[in-house]
Structures are given as structure tokens and as C-alpha cells.
Amino acid sequence: MKKIIGFLSIFFLTSLTVSAQENEVQKENKFFVAFTGGPSFPIGQFGDSKLTETNDEAGFAKTGYNLNLNFGYQATENFGLALSMMYARHQLDMDGIHQIDPTLKADHWQYYGILIGPIVTAPISDKVKLDFKVLGGASNVNFPLISVENLVSSKENWATAFTWQIGTNLRYNFSPNACFISNLDYTYTNPKTTYLIGSNGDSIKEEVQQKMGIVNFTIGIGIRF
């Protein structure tokens, strides 16, 4: 009788343990929201500071900063969906600009946008996840406001363009409801606008298209639910 009671007790405790473990798995949070920020590095023509006969699309952008609000949904252990709302700003290399014309003035590049796409997740451990993502969407780009002597651009030049991004997230879930996250992303867009430059009633229209390649490294903290 004692053996039977002992066996039933062990069976009952084992069942409770397995049930608790199953419930813990079922309760694993599938959503996360994270705010990240960090440096933004212009590459290619966007970061070029020299105009030549074969390269008239130098962007003169300097290293800036990037802010992101990231949303993620883990549909399965290895697949999910990501959405990113981003903002970035870059000052200009005025030394390079003044080599063209010492009287030329310009302010900055900035853009904001929203991107969405799939993520593939590779679990490194129970708490560490590595995401690979491919996102697409749109961004609104603010071209620099330019003035040369008394000729001033007559308006703020904003242009909307398709934007895509590839990158990785490294997530460390240090608690059931919070995580640290770091991102390494490459973003590309190619906006086009028309500058209207004029003085005393005279104006000149000039179409400008800028290839913008940017590498962002950001870190931050998120919540899981």
C-alpha cells in the first residue's frame, strides 16, 4: 500500500511539473516593442564629398543619428513579422561644399519612414534570439535647404520614395516581459525633388535625385507581451 501511495505521489508531482512547463511555453510572449538609437553612417554617393564629371550625385552627408521604434510578432519559433518606424538626421560636410563655392550654404539631410516585412529567427539560447529581416516601405526625405549668395531655395524640399532595408536584430530576453536589443541595418532609398531657386521674381528649376545608402547601428530596450 505504501508503495502504491508513493508511486501515485510521484506520478502526481511529475504531472504537475510537466503541466507547469507546458503552460510556461504556451505563455511565452510573442510580441515585442523596442526603442533604439545610435549612429547612422552614410555610404556610397550619399556620403561622398567630391563632385566630379562622372559623379554629380555626391550627398555630402556626415555621420548622423538614427532613432527607431520597432515592433515584432513571433508567429512561430523561427518566423515572424517586423515593423519599423524610423527617423534620421545628417549634417553636411561644409568643407567639401565650400570647395565648390565658398558662398554656398546648406543645412542638413533628414528623413522619416515606416517599413514592414518578414523576420527569420535563429534561437541562440533560451534567452538570446538572432533575427534576420527584409523590410520595405516608404520614407519622406528632407533635402538640404541651399542658398548661394542672394539666391535661396524658395521652399522646403520634401520627397517621398520607396525604401528597403535588410538587417539583423540581436535580442536578449532578460525577463519574461523585457529585452535588450541591438540592430545592424542597411537602408536604401532614392528620392527625387525639384529645387526652385530664385531672386527678384526670377527662378530656376533644377531636378535633383539622390541615392541614399545608410548603415545604422542602434541599441535599446524593449517590452514583451
N, C-alpha and C positions, 0 to 999 in steps of 0.2 A: 504493500500500500504506500509506504514511504517513497519507494522508487517511482511509483506512478505519479504521486503528487509532485515529486522533484522533477520528473520528466515534463509534466504539464506546466510547471512553473517556468522551466527553461524555455519551453515552446512558446509560452505566452509572452515572456520578456523578449525573446527573439523576434516574434511577430510585431511587437510594439516598436522595436528598434528599426526593423525594415520599413514599417509603415511611416515612421518619422522621417527616415531617409528619403523615401519616395515623395513625401509631402514637401521636403526641403527642395528637391529637384523641381517639383511642379511649381513651387513658389518662386523660382529664380526669376528675377526681374528681366523683362525683355526689352524695355525702353531705357534710353539714356539721353540726357540733355547736358551739354557741356559748353562752357565759355572758355575760349582760348585766345591767346595773343602772343605776338612775337615779331621778329624781324621779317621783312619782305625784301627779297633780293631780285632786282630786275636783271634779266639776262638777254642775250641776243641784241637785236636792234633797239629794244626798249631801253637797255642800259648803255647803249653806245653814246659816246660824247663827241664823235667826229663825223662831220658831213663831208662826203666825197662825191665825185661824179657818178660813182656806181652805187653809193649808199646815201640816199636822200631821206631816209626814214629813221635817222637816229632820234631816240626819245629823250636823251639827256637825263634819264631818271636815276636818282641816287637811291641807296638803300633806305627803305621806309619801314612802316609798321603795318601789321595786319591783325584784324580782330575778327573772330568767328563765333557764331552761335550754332553749335552742331546738334542735330537731332539724329538718333539712331533707333532702329527697331530690329531686334534679333528674332527673325521668324523661325529659324532653326539654329542649331549649334554652329553651322558653317555659312549660312546665308542670311542676308538682311537687307535693309533699305536705309539710306542715309540722306539727310537734307542739311545743307549748309547755307547760312546767311552770313555774308562777309562784307567787310569794309577795309579799304587800304588807302594809304596816302604816301606819296613820294615827293620830296623836294627835288629841285633841278640842279644840275651841275652848271652853275653860272659861269665858272671859269671857262668851260667849253663853249657856252653860248656867247660869251664876250669875245671869243676868238673870231666869231662870225661878224659881230657888230657890237662895239663897246656900249652903244646906246640902247641896245635891246634889253628889255625887261620881261620876265615871265614869273609866274608864281609856282604852280605845282600840278602834279597829276593826282587824281583821286578817283576811286570807283567803289560802288557797292553792288551787290547782286545776290541772287538766290540760285542754288544748284541742287539737283536731286539725282539719285542713281543707286545702283546696287552696291552692296559690300559683300566680300567673301572673307570669312573669319577663320583664322587658324589659331585654335587654343594652344597656348604655350604651357599653361598650367591651369589649375582651377581658378586662379585669380587674374592671370595675365592673358590678354587676348590681343592678337595682331590682325588688324583689318586692312584689306586691300579694296580700294574704291575707285570707281569711274563715274564721275558726275557730269551733268550737263545742265545748262540753263541760260540765264541772261544776266548781264551786268550793265549798269549805267555808268559811263565813263565821263569824267570831267577833264576836258583838255585844258592845258595851261592858258591862262589869260595873258596875251602877249601885247606889248607896246614897243614901238620903235619911234623915238623922238616924240613927235606930236601925233603919230598915227596909232590909234588904240583900237583893239578889237571891240566891236560895238556890243557884244553880248557874251554871256557865259556860254561856253560850248560844251553841251552835254550830248552824248550819243549812246544809244542802246545797241548792244551787239551780243550775238551768241557767244557763250563762254563754256569751255570744258575744263575739267580738272581730273588729274589722276594723282593718287597718293596713298599714304598709309596712316593708320592710327595705331598707336600702342596704348592699350587700356589696362590699368591696374585697378582691379576692384578690391579696394582695401576694406570695404564693408559691404553689407548687403544693399545699402542704399546710396553709396557714393563711390567715385572712382577718380583717379588721376588719369589724364590723357595727354598724349603728345602727338602732334601731326607733322608730317613732312609731305608737302603738296607741290605739284607743278600746275599752274593755271595759265591758260592761254585765251586771249581774245583779240579781235582785230577791228576796232571801231573806226568809223569814218564820220567826219563832220566837215562843215564849211565855215571857214573864218570870213567874217565881214569886217574889213579894216578900212577905216576912212577918216577924213577930216574935212571940215568946211563943206559938207554936202557931197563930197566925192567919196566913193567907196570902191574897194576891190574885193572880189570874191575869190577865195582860194580853198580848194578842196584838199583836205588832209586825211590820210589814213595811217593808222599806227598799229604795227604788230606789237603786241604786249605779251611777253613771256615772263612769268614771275615764279620764283621758288620761295615758298613760305615755310618757316619752321615755327610752330606755336606750341605752347603748353598751357594747361589749365586744369580745372577741376569740374566734375560733373555729378549729377544725381541720377540714380537708377530707380525705376519704378515699374 
